Amino acid sequence: MFTALPALPPPASTAIALGMVAGVVALVAWALQLMQAANDRREFSLMLAGCMVCSAAVGLATVMVLTFTSPGRLEARGLLPPAPAESGVSLDSIVLPWDGQL
């Protein structure tokens, strides 16, 4: 069963989220600078580098969204109701054909 990690205090998680957003913005700005330089110098390698940096920014943004909006994390912060306890199914009342033949 999945156990949620204890939630960070709101100021810490907010600071981490803002830092990650700043990192994504910085990566996109760097990618745009690389692509502009590629256009100015007519170098295909700089365009590829810009695309790679941009894809890294998308990956970081995806991880950030998945991390800060996962159900376990939201439940730990009290934003989701707790998951209902699993109700197990008892097989004690089921009679199988081969049970009586032993």
N, C-alpha and C positions, 0 to 999 in steps of 0.2 A: 504494500500500500504506500502511496505517496505521502510523505510527511513534509509539511511546509517548514521552511527555515524560519527562525524568528525574524520578524520584520525590523528593519532599521527604524530609528526614530524619524519622524517626518522631516526635520531639518536636514538630517544626513542624506536621506534618500532624495530630497529635493536638490541638494547641492550636487549629488552624483548625477542626477538627471540633467541638471543645467550644464554641468561639465561635459557630459556626453553630447548634448545638443550643440554646445560650442565647438566640440571636436568635429561633429558632422559638418557644421557650417564652415569651419576652417578647411576641412578636406575638400568640400565643394569649391571653395574659393581658390584653393591651390590647383584643383583640376581645371577650373576655368582659366587660370593663368597659364597652365601648361598648354591648353588647347589654343589659347590666343597666340602664344609663342610658336606653336606648331604652324598656325596659319600664317604668321608673319615670316617665318623662316622656311616655310614649305618643307617641313620635316615630318614624315609620317610617324617616326618613333615617338616624338613628343605627343602626338595625338593619341597613340596607344597608351602612353604613360598617363595621360589625362583621363582616358577611359578607365584605366585600372584604378586610379585614385578615386574616381567617381563611384566605381563599383564597390570599393572599400567603404566609402561613405554610406552607400545603400545598405551594405551588410551591417555596419555599425548601428545604423538607424533601426534595422530589423531586429537585431539582438536587443537593442534598448527597449523597443516596444514590447517584445516578447517577455523581457525580464520584468518590466515595471507593470505589466497588465496581466500576468499569469494568474489563473484562478487561485492557486495556493497563496500567492503573495497578497492578492486582494482579500482573501479570507483571513489571512494573518493580520492584516491591518484593520479588520472589522468592516470592510466595505461590502462583503458578500456574506450571506447567511452560511453557517457551517453546513457541511455536507451531511445528509442524513446517514445514520448508522446503517451499515449493511445488514439486511435481514437475510440470514442464512436459510436455506431450504433443508429441512430435515428429511432424510430418506428412511427414517425408522418406520413410518406408517405405510411404506410401499411394500407390497408383497410381490416378489419376483417368482416366476414359475419354478425355478430351481431351488428356492429357499426351503420348501417343505420336503424335498427329496433327500435331504442329508440324513 
